[in-house]
Amino acid sequence: VDGGLDGETVKPAASAGANVIVAGTSMFKAENPAALMTFMRDVIAASDTL
């Protein structure tokens, strides 16, 4: 999924089946990009049903 993904929208996207996230703008604007990346990875991993 690409576009509009951030700390608030990644969970619904992952719950809908997304397992690849492109989060360019949210990373560049994040106060702590590393923490946001870790959070997003954790959300996707927790939603992985495969």
DOLO-159368 format. One record per residue (C-alpha): x, y, z; residue in three letters; residue number from 1. Coordinates in nm, 4 decimals. Layout:
PT        c1        c2        c3  residuo  num
PT         X         Y         Z      ALA  NUM
...
***
This chain:
PT        c1        c2        c3  residuo  num
PT    0.0000    0.0000    0.0000      VAL    1
PT    0.1374    0.3399   -0.0923      ASP    2
PT    0.0023    0.6784    0.0086      GLY    3
PT   -0.1488    0.8216    0.3227      GLY    4
PT    0.0019    0.5701    0.5607      LEU    5
PT    0.1163    0.6768    0.9026      ASP    6
PT    0.0969    0.5641    1.2631      GLY    7
PT   -0.2822    0.5884    1.2586      GLU    8
PT   -0.3604    0.4329    0.9210      THR    9
PT   -0.1139    0.1442    0.9164      VAL   10
PT   -0.3237   -0.0791    1.1436      LYS   11
PT   -0.6407   -0.0690    0.9295      PRO   12
PT   -0.4298   -0.1269    0.6177      ALA   13
PT   -0.2527   -0.4238    0.7750      ALA   14
PT   -0.5822   -0.5624    0.9035      SER   15
PT   -0.7153   -0.5455    0.5474      ALA   16
PT   -0.4252   -0.7614    0.4303      GLY   17
PT   -0.1479   -0.5181    0.3386      ALA   18
PT    0.1946   -0.6638    0.4091      ASN   19
PT    0.4052   -0.4017    0.2303      VAL   20
PT    0.3771   -0.0382    0.3360      ILE   21
PT    0.5243    0.2669    0.1617      VAL   22
PT    0.5299    0.5540    0.4082      ALA   23
PT    0.7506    0.8232    0.2583      GLY   24
PT    0.5939    1.1476    0.3773      THR   25
PT    0.5093    1.0192    0.7236      SER   26
PT    0.8712    0.9072    0.7723      MET   27
PT    1.0138    1.2406    0.6598      PHE   28
PT    0.7739    1.4321    0.8852      LYS   29
PT    0.8054    1.2006    1.1867      ALA   30
PT    0.9720    1.3353    1.4983      GLU   31
PT    1.1341    0.9930    1.5428      ASN   32
PT    1.1402    0.8047    1.2103      PRO   33
PT    1.3096    0.4986    1.3597      ALA   34
PT    1.0366    0.4603    1.6217      ALA   35
PT    0.7654    0.5011    1.3578      LEU   36
PT    0.9291    0.2365    1.1387      MET   37
PT    0.9517   -0.0052    1.4304      THR   38
PT    0.5879    0.0590    1.5199      PHE   39
PT    0.4722    0.0020    1.1619      MET   40
PT    0.6733   -0.3200    1.1314      ARG   41
PT    0.5294   -0.4467    1.4586      ASP   42
PT    0.1726   -0.3668    1.3496      VAL   43
PT    0.2201   -0.5483    1.0194      ILE   44
PT    0.3824   -0.8488    1.1891      ALA   45
PT    0.0979   -0.8721    1.4410      ALA   46
PT   -0.1594   -0.8611    1.1606      SER   47
PT    0.0127   -1.1260    0.9488      ASP   48
PT   -0.2221   -1.4210    0.9193      THR   49
PT   -0.0213   -1.6230    0.6667      LEU   50
***
